[in-house]
Amino acid sequence: MGLDVIIINLILAIPTFFLCRLIFRRIKDQGTRQLTTWLTTLLLTPIIYVGLIVGWVAYVSYYPERDFDKEKWQADIEKRYEMTDDLVDNGKLIGKTKEEIKELLGQEDMSLDGSRWTYYIGFKPSLFGIDPDVLEIEFKDGKVSRCWTRET
């Protein structure tokens, strides 16, 4: 545990202490009130710290999931990741031919021996996401057999 964690926890402990003191002011016995205030502060401070970190990670990783829209797919290449969940999770591409995929998604960005196509979908927001993501489409007998997204 670094010095920064200790300093942040001390900073969080100050308002937590005064809030606990305010909450427990109805306890008549001063010794019990002080002990309860200090123990609650010591227990709550790391919980608040972890909660703030989890909240920040959730905020950084959030992106809206949108229904697939052909015009938006073509117009905003960097935000295609918002529509890929709709394509992948709902199986909208499964069973389509190569021509139908080209009509729907446009020309593929990369093709591996014709059996796997790749479409660039932008940078999906994530904590450690430094590589762009792609939509992979695998063909079997000329039709889509499966599709998924991955980092490059």
LUMROLUM-564050 format. One record per residue (C-alpha): residue in three letters; chain; x, y, z. Coordinates in nm, 4 decimals. Layout:
LUMROLUM-564050
+------+-------+----------+----------+----------+
! rest ! kette !     east !    north !       up !
+------+-------+----------+----------+----------+
!  ALA !     A !        X !        Y !        Z !
...
+------+-------+----------+----------+----------+
end
This chain:
LUMROLUM-564050
+------+-------+----------+----------+----------+
! rest ! kette !     east !    north !       up !
+------+-------+----------+----------+----------+
!  MET !     A !   0.0000 !   0.0000 !   0.0000 !
!  GLY !     A !   0.1504 !   0.3270 !  -0.1119 !
!  LEU !     A !   0.1669 !   0.6588 !   0.0652 !
!  ASP !     A !  -0.0946 !   0.7990 !  -0.1717 !
!  VAL !     A !  -0.3514 !   0.5420 !  -0.0550 !
!  ILE !     A !  -0.2876 !   0.6332 !   0.3080 !
!  ILE !     A !  -0.3213 !   1.0067 !   0.2347 !
!  ILE !     A !  -0.6444 !   0.9566 !   0.0389 !
!  ASN !     A !  -0.7880 !   0.7428 !   0.3197 !
!  LEU !     A !  -0.6963 !   1.0083 !   0.5768 !
!  ILE !     A !  -0.8662 !   1.2733 !   0.3648 !
!  LEU !     A !  -1.1757 !   1.0526 !   0.3378 !
!  ALA !     A !  -1.1672 !   0.9806 !   0.7103 !
!  ILE !     A !  -1.2138 !   1.3455 !   0.8104 !
!  PRO !     A !  -1.5648 !   1.3999 !   0.6681 !
!  THR !     A !  -1.6544 !   1.0404 !   0.7588 !
!  PHE !     A !  -1.5603 !   1.1087 !   1.1210 !
!  PHE !     A !  -1.7709 !   1.4247 !   1.1427 !
!  LEU !     A !  -2.0648 !   1.2536 !   0.9738 !
!  CYS !     A !  -2.0438 !   0.9630 !   1.2200 !
!  ARG !     A !  -2.0164 !   1.2068 !   1.5089 !
!  LEU !     A !  -2.3316 !   1.3801 !   1.3858 !
!  ILE !     A !  -2.5164 !   1.0499 !   1.3462 !
!  PHE !     A !  -2.4162 !   0.9147 !   1.6893 !
!  ARG !     A !  -2.4735 !   1.2371 !   1.8855 !
!  ARG !     A !  -2.7892 !   1.0854 !   2.0400 !
!  ILE !     A !  -2.5837 !   0.8307 !   2.2329 !
!  LYS !     A !  -2.5846 !   0.9663 !   2.5893 !
!  ASP !     A !  -2.2662 !   0.8024 !   2.7197 !
!  GLN !     A !  -1.9701 !   1.0061 !   2.5889 !
!  GLY !     A !  -1.7243 !   0.7115 !   2.5987 !
!  THR !     A !  -1.9587 !   0.4880 !   2.4023 !
!  ARG !     A !  -2.0299 !   0.7696 !   2.1551 !
!  GLN !     A !  -1.6576 !   0.8327 !   2.0918 !
!  LEU !     A !  -1.5758 !   0.4627 !   2.0577 !
!  THR !     A !  -1.8655 !   0.4066 !   1.8188 !
!  THR !     A !  -1.7672 !   0.7129 !   1.6136 !
!  TRP !     A !  -1.4025 !   0.6075 !   1.5826 !
!  LEU !     A !  -1.4767 !   0.2425 !   1.5043 !
!  THR !     A !  -1.7368 !   0.3336 !   1.2436 !
!  THR !     A !  -1.4951 !   0.5808 !   1.0851 !
!  LEU !     A !  -1.2192 !   0.3191 !   1.0734 !
!  LEU !     A !  -1.4536 !   0.0658 !   0.9130 !
!  LEU !     A !  -1.6270 !   0.2982 !   0.6678 !
!  THR !     A !  -1.3233 !   0.4837 !   0.5311 !
!  PRO !     A !  -1.1687 !   0.1908 !   0.3364 !
!  ILE !     A !  -1.5159 !   0.0841 !   0.2183 !
!  ILE !     A !  -1.5780 !   0.4347 !   0.0804 !
!  TYR !     A !  -1.2311 !   0.4324 !  -0.0822 !
!  VAL !     A !  -1.2969 !   0.1007 !  -0.2594 !
!  GLY !     A !  -1.6451 !   0.2196 !  -0.3581 !
!  LEU !     A !  -1.5001 !   0.5317 !  -0.5196 !
!  ILE !     A !  -1.2508 !   0.3223 !  -0.7172 !
!  VAL !     A !  -1.5209 !   0.0811 !  -0.8359 !
!  GLY !     A !  -1.7421 !   0.3757 !  -0.9323 !
!  TRP !     A !  -1.4595 !   0.5374 !  -1.1276 !
!  VAL !     A !  -1.3822 !   0.2137 !  -1.3154 !
!  ALA !     A !  -1.7510 !   0.1737 !  -1.4018 !
!  TYR !     A !  -1.7636 !   0.5345 !  -1.5256 !
!  VAL !     A !  -1.4511 !   0.4971 !  -1.7415 !
!  SER !     A !  -1.5699 !   0.1668 !  -1.8924 !
!  TYR !     A !  -1.9264 !   0.2736 !  -1.9703 !
!  TYR !     A !  -2.0518 !   0.3219 !  -2.3229 !
!  PRO !     A !  -2.4060 !   0.3264 !  -2.4559 !
!  GLU !     A !  -2.5270 !   0.0205 !  -2.6426 !
!  ARG !     A !  -2.7250 !   0.1156 !  -2.9490 !
!  ASP !     A !  -2.9314 !  -0.0808 !  -3.1985 !
!  PHE !     A !  -2.7578 !  -0.1368 !  -3.5291 !
!  ASP !     A !  -2.8145 !   0.1437 !  -3.7801 !
!  LYS !     A !  -2.6585 !   0.1085 !  -4.1253 !
!  GLU !     A !  -2.6216 !   0.4853 !  -4.1796 !
!  LYS !     A !  -2.4552 !   0.5408 !  -3.8413 !
!  TRP !     A !  -2.2297 !   0.2390 !  -3.9016 !
!  GLN !     A !  -2.1043 !   0.3949 !  -4.2245 !
!  ALA !     A !  -2.0892 !   0.7539 !  -4.0944 !
!  ASP !     A !  -1.9178 !   0.7153 !  -3.7561 !
!  ILE !     A !  -1.6486 !   0.4503 !  -3.7810 !
!  GLU !     A !  -1.4977 !   0.5378 !  -3.4400 !
!  LYS !     A !  -1.8231 !   0.4606 !  -3.2545 !
!  ARG !     A !  -1.9182 !   0.1365 !  -3.4250 !
!  TYR !     A !  -1.8486 !  -0.0480 !  -3.0971 !
!  GLU !     A !  -2.1769 !   0.0948 !  -2.9637 !
!  MET !     A !  -2.3686 !  -0.1155 !  -3.2195 !
!  THR !     A !  -2.1644 !  -0.4359 !  -3.2204 !
!  ASP !     A !  -2.3337 !  -0.5797 !  -2.9120 !
!  ASP !     A !  -2.6636 !  -0.5662 !  -3.0982 !
!  LEU !     A !  -2.5107 !  -0.7485 !  -3.3968 !
!  VAL !     A !  -2.3242 !  -1.0124 !  -3.1944 !
!  ASP !     A !  -2.5568 !  -1.0814 !  -2.9011 !
!  ASN !     A !  -2.8744 !  -1.0936 !  -3.1085 !
!  GLY !     A !  -2.7188 !  -1.3065 !  -3.3836 !
!  LYS !     A !  -2.8228 !  -1.0638 !  -3.6562 !
!  LEU !     A !  -2.5355 !  -1.1689 !  -3.8816 !
!  ILE !     A !  -2.5568 !  -1.5457 !  -3.8378 !
!  GLY !     A !  -2.6583 !  -1.7216 !  -4.1587 !
!  LYS !     A !  -2.6057 !  -1.4204 !  -4.3858 !
!  THR !     A !  -2.4034 !  -1.4563 !  -4.7047 !
!  LYS !     A !  -2.0916 !  -1.2563 !  -4.7875 !
!  GLU !     A !  -2.2911 !  -1.0368 !  -5.0245 !
!  GLU !     A !  -2.5509 !  -0.9623 !  -4.7559 !
!  ILE !     A !  -2.2736 !  -0.8719 !  -4.5103 !
!  LYS !     A !  -2.1118 !  -0.6375 !  -4.7646 !
!  GLU !     A !  -2.4499 !  -0.4754 !  -4.8265 !
!  LEU !     A !  -2.5115 !  -0.4322 !  -4.4540 !
!  LEU !     A !  -2.1649 !  -0.3441 !  -4.3193 !
!  GLY !     A !  -1.9711 !  -0.2361 !  -4.6271 !
!  GLN !     A !  -1.6354 !  -0.3592 !  -4.7520 !
!  GLU !     A !  -1.4385 !  -0.5523 !  -4.4905 !
!  ASP !     A !  -1.1212 !  -0.3951 !  -4.3525 !
!  MET !     A !  -0.9259 !  -0.7189 !  -4.3626 !
!  SER !     A !  -0.9884 !  -1.0691 !  -4.4921 !
!  LEU !     A !  -0.8069 !  -1.3813 !  -4.3803 !
!  ASP !     A !  -0.8205 !  -1.6314 !  -4.6694 !
!  GLY !     A !  -1.1821 !  -1.5301 !  -4.7341 !
!  SER !     A !  -1.3177 !  -1.7299 !  -4.4406 !
!  ARG !     A !  -1.2800 !  -1.4563 !  -4.1785 !
!  TRP !     A !  -1.3537 !  -1.0864 !  -4.2215 !
!  THR !     A !  -1.2564 !  -0.8077 !  -3.9873 !
!  TYR !     A !  -1.4268 !  -0.4689 !  -3.9410 !
!  TYR !     A !  -1.2675 !  -0.1868 !  -3.7422 !
!  ILE !     A !  -1.5103 !  -0.0661 !  -3.4707 !
!  GLY !     A !  -1.3058 !   0.1968 !  -3.2848 !
!  PHE !     A !  -1.1716 !   0.2099 !  -2.9297 !
!  LYS !     A !  -1.4168 !   0.0550 !  -2.6835 !
!  PRO !     A !  -1.3968 !   0.2483 !  -2.3556 !
!  SER !     A !  -1.2141 !   0.0450 !  -2.0933 !
!  LEU !     A !  -0.9674 !   0.0944 !  -1.8126 !
!  PHE !     A !  -0.6634 !  -0.0408 !  -1.9961 !
!  GLY !     A !  -0.7895 !  -0.0236 !  -2.3553 !
!  ILE !     A !  -0.4995 !   0.0981 !  -2.5655 !
!  ASP !     A !  -0.5714 !  -0.1045 !  -2.8779 !
!  PRO !     A !  -0.8637 !  -0.0611 !  -3.1153 !
!  ASP !     A !  -1.1362 !  -0.3237 !  -3.1293 !
!  VAL !     A !  -1.2597 !  -0.5174 !  -3.4292 !
!  LEU !     A !  -1.5664 !  -0.7156 !  -3.5260 !
!  GLU !     A !  -1.4653 !  -1.0612 !  -3.6483 !
!  ILE !     A !  -1.6976 !  -1.2530 !  -3.8782 !
!  GLU !     A !  -1.6276 !  -1.6163 !  -3.9606 !
!  PHE !     A !  -1.7785 !  -1.7819 !  -4.2670 !
!  LYS !     A !  -1.8466 !  -2.1487 !  -4.3205 !
!  ASP !     A !  -1.9839 !  -2.2658 !  -4.6556 !
!  GLY !     A !  -2.0279 !  -1.9025 !  -4.7658 !
!  LYS !     A !  -2.2467 !  -1.8038 !  -4.4679 !
!  VAL !     A !  -2.1711 !  -1.6439 !  -4.1318 !
!  SER !     A !  -2.1160 !  -1.9163 !  -3.8735 !
!  ARG !     A !  -2.0102 !  -1.6940 !  -3.5857 !
!  CYS !     A !  -1.9085 !  -1.3383 !  -3.5021 !
!  TRP !     A !  -1.7413 !  -1.1686 !  -3.2057 !
!  THR !     A !  -1.5489 !  -0.8600 !  -3.1029 !
!  ARG !     A !  -1.1896 !  -0.8450 !  -2.9811 !
!  GLU !     A !  -0.8995 !  -0.6085 !  -2.9264 !
!  THR !     A !  -0.6334 !  -0.6036 !  -3.1946 !
+------+-------+----------+----------+----------+
end
